[in-house]
Every structure is written in structure tokens, then in C-alpha cells.
Amino acid sequence: MLGTLEEDLKKIEDMEDSAEFQIKLQALRKKMLEIKRWSTAKYLVPFFLILMPRLIGRDSMILCFILIGSGLLFYYLKYHKMPEFFSNMESLQDVYAKDVLEPLLQNFYPDLTVEKKGIALEDVVRFTPKSQKYLQDTFLFFHDDRGLLIGNLESYHTTGGKHSTTVYDFTGQLYCMKSPVAVQGEVRIVPTDRAFLLKNEVQYRYLGCGKGEMKLDTEDIQHNEHFDIYATDEFGTRRFLTPEVLRVFSEKFAGQELSIYIKGDLLYIAIYSGHKMFRAPYTEADINNLSFTEEYKKLRGSLEYIEDICKAFEEK
């Protein structure tokens, strides 16, 4: 678990002081730089191939066509014949998650692991806005008594035909932990929206009341008209909505888009933060200056926020 900031930084600095660690860190920086340069090059190649015929003479046209053909073959294999192979190539974020984030946080959460995905899609769609594409990344599995895991979600859909537009429906974090109250079936607490003309609260971004569900009213939540509560277990729902949880809704998450989903004995939370957590350094300068101590300083606020969220919904 987390100690004071000074204690935690001392632990990381002691780890970084060893010669063995510095050798591994240099190798890691080199690996990340290679991935960064490759990811940049693969986007520049198409532009280079397009401009090449205009920049060279006729004598080199055969070579030009060979290069263009090679480029086209690469993109054909990547997107049509071998997409799984290319999608399994490590990204900068993958390397950061496994080689930086995981060993760094294991200093404080010894059993922690980091995975690409964390929550089944069939559950994600129950408590996040309706969308077409759901992309999870960088999930922290704490493997503790809380059963806690947390990671990023970005979802979007496209509109229009030939000239389509991408619309992002959700960018934020998903949490999963043991629920303080087990329910028979499920409970969903999701935000509402305000109608354009009448300004009344409506539900069109999240799934509405489904088969077997009932819509509940909870007057105890301040501004309760901003939430819809759907449940298959009314008794379990009201056991979950204790005075402390109601206070959390009214005070801690006031003005913040948040949704809750309880399925059996698991509690899921989605918080629309508008950003992703646990991001890898992106520029070559940042990679060259990569330091576990500095990374922890950046992560500390997020870790404290995660612990704060968990405490808000702990069994009292």
C-alpha cells in the first residue's frame, strides 16, 4: 500500500541507484526509442512513396515502382491478410505498461499486474454510453481483498457516409471491485441528459430500462433527476444506497459524469474524466529522460484518487 510521498520516493530512489537497474533502464529506453521511431516512420512512408515519382528521374522509375509495390504490399498484409500479426506488435504503451508501470507499482502493491483489457464487453455496454467501438487499455489488476482493477476506456462511433466523422462517446476510467452489497441480478445508476426544447431530463445516451428491470426513484440524492436508476432487485438497490453512498453522490461527484453498475457481488464504476491515466512518455526527449522516480511523482495523484474512489464505496 501507499506510504507517505517521501517514504515512497526514497524506496524508488534506492532501487534506481543500483548499477544493474541502470543497465536495464538504458536498454528499456533504447527499446522504447526504436518503437517510437518505427511508429513515426510507418506514417511517413506513404507520403514518401507518393512524392517519390516527382523527385526522381526516369532512370530510377523501375526502382520507384518496386518501392511503391513493396509499400502497397505491406499495407495490404497489415490491414487485410495479417492484421492480427501486426496488431500483436508491441506499442510504446504496451512496453511502458509492462516494463515501467508494473514493476514500479509492485513496490507498493506486490501482486499488481498490468493487462491490456480488464472488463468483458458485455458488462462495459451496460454502464457506459451507447457506442460502436470500445477500446480498453492499461488495466491495473491489484489482486487484493478488494478485487480491484482499474483501466482506461475510449469509445466512439462514426456518423455520415462517404465523409464520415468520428464522435467520441466516452473517454475515462473503468473500475471494478467487490460490491459492499450483493444483489440478485443487477443495478444500473446512469446519468441523464437535458432535452433541447423542453429542458426536461431524458435518457438517450445510455441503455434505458430493459427487460426485467424497474426504474426507481431516490429522492435522497441531491439533484437525483440527473440520474436514472434501473434495477432487477429493488431491495438490494436500497441497501446499496446508504446515507454515506448518497452523500458521495451528492457531494463528491457533483457535476461529474459517473455511472454505476452492480452485477451480483461486483461493483463497476465508470468516470468520464476526459483523459487517460498511466500514459507512456511520447517524445524522444521524454524517453531519453525516463526515470522511475519522476514517473512515480506523476502517478501519485492518480493512485491517491483511485484509493479515494474505493474508500467512497467501501462497506461501512
N, C-alpha and C positions, 0 to 999 in steps of 0.2 A: 504494500500500500504506500501511498504518498507520505513523505515526511515533510519537514519544512523545506522551503526552496533552497536554503543554504546547505542543509544536510544532503539533499538530493544532488545538487551541483557538485558537492565535494566527492560523492560516490562516483559520479561520471568522470570528473577530472582525474581521479586516481586511476580509473580504468584507461583513460586516454594517455596517461603518462608512460605506459609500458611500450617498449620498442616493438614487441610483437603486434600490439594493437596498431601502431603507426604504419607498419608494413601492410597490414590488412586494409587500413584506411586508404593508403595510397593506391593499392590495387583496386579498391572499390571506386575511387574517383576516376581512375583510368577506364574502368568498365562503363561507368555512367557517361563519361565523355564520349566514348565510342558509340553508345546508343543515341546520345544527343545528336552527334554529327550524322549518323545514319538516318535518323528521323528527319533531319533538315534536308539531307541530300535527296531523299526519295521524293520530296515535294518539288525540288528544283529540276530534277531530271526531265519531266515532261516539258517544261518551258525551254530547257536547253535543246531538246530534240526538235521542238517547233522552230526555234530560231536558227538551228544549225544550217539548213539549206541556204539561208540568206547570207550566211557568214563565210561560206567556203566556196572554192571554185569547182568547176565541172569535173576536174580530175579526181576530186575526192567524193564525188556523188555516190559511188558504189559503197564506200566506207560509211557514208552518211546513211544510206538505206539499210545497211547491216545494223547500225546502231539503233536506228528507228525501229527496225523489226525486233531487235532484242528488247527494246523498251516496251513495245506493244505486247510481246510475249510475256514479259514479266508481269504486266498489269492484268493480262488475261489469266495467267496462272493464279495471281493473287486474289482476284475477285470472282473467278468463275470455276477454276479447276481445283485449286488448292487453298481455299480461304481458311480452312482450319489450321493448316500448317503455318501460314503467315500470321494468323491471329494468335498462335501459341508462342510467337517470338516475344521475348521479354521486352517490356516497355520500361521507360525511366521510372514510372510509378511502381511497377512490379518490383524492380530491383530495390528501390527506396523502401518499399513496404517490408520486404523480407530481410534485407541486409542492413537497414538502418533502424526503421521503426520497431521491428520485432525485438532484436537484441537490446536496443535502448530501453524499451519499456519493460523488458523482462527483469531489469534491475529492481523494479517496483511491483510488478505483477509476474511472479516467476513462471506461471503456467500459461501466460498470454501467447497467442499465436495470431498471425495476420493472414487473412484469406481474401480472395477477390470478391466473393459473394457471401451473403450471410442469411438471407431470408427468402423462403420459397416465393416465387412469383404469385402463386395462388393466394398467398397471405398479403403480399405487398399491395395488390389491387384492391383489397378490402378497406384499406385505411389511408390511401394516397389518392390524389386527383386522378380522374379518368385520363388515360393517355394511350399512345400506341407503342412507344418504345421505352423500356425501363432499363437503365444502366446502373448497376451497383459496382462499387469499388472500395477497396481498402477497409475491410471489416475486421475489427478487433474482437477476438474471442477471448474473454477473460478466464474462462474455465474455473469460475469461482462458485461460491454458495449461492450467489445471486443469479447464476446462469446468464450473466450479462454479455451481450455483444452489441456493437455499435459500428455503423459504417455510413458511407455516402450513397445517396440515390440522386440520379438525374433522369427525369422523364420528359418526353416531348412527343409532339405529333406534327404532321405536315398538313398544310392546307393548300388548296388550289390544285391545278392540273399541271400543265407543262412548266409553268414558272412557279413552282411550289415554294412555300415559306415555312420555315421551322419555327414552331411555337413551343417554348419550354413551359411545362406544366408544374414541375417541381424540381427544386434544387435545394438539398438539405441533408439532414441526417435521419437515419432509422435506428431505433433502439429496440432491443428485445431483452426481457428479463422475467424472472418468476413473478407472477402476479400476487399481490397480498391477499387477493380473494379469487378463488376458483369459481368459474361459472359453468352452468350447463348450456353448452352451445357457445354463443359469442355475444359480445357487446361492442358497439362502434360509436364513438363520440367524434363527430366530424364538423368542421366549420361550415357555416352557411355563407351565402352571398347576398348582396342587396340588389333587388330588381331595378332596372334602369329607369322605368317610368314611375311606378308606384312606390319605389324605395322600400318595399317590404322585403323580409328575409326569404330567400328561395334557396333551393338545393339543385344545382345542375352540374357542378364540377366533381362532386363525389357521388358514389353509388347511393341511391335513395333506399327507402325501406324495401327490403327484399322479402322473399317467401319465408314464412315462419318468424319474421321479425315484427316487433311492435315499436312504435315511436313513443318515447317517454318524454314527459315534461319535468324539468327540475328547476323550480323557482328559486332554489337556494343559490344557484350560480348567478353572480352578478353579471349582467349582460347575457343571460342564458339564451336570449334569442339569437345569439351569434353561433350557437352550437345546435346540431341535431343529434339526438341520442336514439340509436336503434339497438334493440336487444331481443334475444330469444329467452332471456332469463331476467325478469324484472326484479326478483328478489336479490339475485346476485349483483345486479347493477346497483341497486340502492345500498347494498353492503359495501360495494367498492367506493361509492360516492360519499365518503365520510366527511365530517366537517373539515378535517385537515385537507383532504383532496379538493373539496370545494373552495377552500381558501387559496390553494395553489392555483386553481383555475382563475379565480377572481383577481388575484394579486400578481403571482409570479409570471403568468403567461398572458397578462393583459396586453392586448394589441399585437400578439404574436400568433401566427398561424400554426396551430398544433392539432393533431388528431390522435386518438387513442383507439386501440383495438385489443380486446381481451378474448382469447380463444382457449377455453379450458383453463389451465393454470399458467398460461403465458400472457404477458403484457407487452404489447407493441406500442411504440410511440413514434410519430413522425413529426419532425420540427422543420418547417420551411425557413431555413436560415439565409438562403440566397447565396451560399458559398459552400465549398467543400473543405473538409478537415484533412489533415495529415498529408499535405501536398509535397511532392518532391521538389528539390531545387531545379530551376529550369535553365537559367543562363549558364554559360561555361564558367563565368566568374564565380557564381554561387557554388557550382560543383567543385571547382578548384579549392574553394574555401570551406568545403563541407566539414563540419565539426559536430560531434555528438553533443557536446556541451551547449553549443548555440542552438542546435535543433531542439534540445530539451527546453530551453528558455522559450522557444516559440510554441512548444506543445503544452507547456504547463497550464496556461489559461484554459485550453480545451479540456485537459484532464480534470481540472477542478470543476469545470462546467458539467462534465459527464457525471462526476460524483454527486454534484448538486442535484442533477435530474434524478438520479437513483434515490437519493435521500427523500426527495419530494414524494415519491410513490412507495416508499418502504412501508411494510406492515407496522402499524403503530401499536 
